[in-house]
Amino acid sequence: MSVVFKSEVRLLCSSTQTTGKLKLSREPNVMYVGRKPPMDYVLGILTSFSGSNAKEVTLKARGQSITTAVDAVEITRHRFMKDLSIGKITIGTEEMPPREGESRPRNVSTIEITLTKETKPNEEAKATQEAQAAKEKASSSQM
């Protein structure tokens, strides 16, 4: 199985990140893991779940950044958000062009970890009731 990453991932995972901020992808709730410490990604995960009422966040990493991604996921799950579960893990290999002086392309391992926030039954029922009330209010205001 092969996972294809966009060319911008190469930029995000490179050592040229010096701004001190996490770069956001164009895809919603997707984080590219690079060379920053795991706690930076933990903060990004927590922000993604709390800010936009997201139910899923995906971390993408390759090469040596895979360990950082796994650390960030485990720290988040065990210390900060006990209701997170791992929805899906996808692993693969990406073929990279040869470096200077090399003649063959090289293979780099990739991983995608999807975290899912488990909703409690009371929260889910409350959200359903709120949605129904909003629909009823919208339909009554149109009449």
Secondary structure, 3 states (H helix, E strand, C coil): CCCCCCHHHHHHHCCCCCCCCCCCCCCCCEEECCCCCHHHHHHHHHHHHHHCCCCEEEEEEECCHHHHHHHHHHHHHHHHCCCEEEEEEEEEEEEECCCCCCCCCEEEEEEEEEEEECCCHHHHHHHHHHHHHHHHHHHHHHC
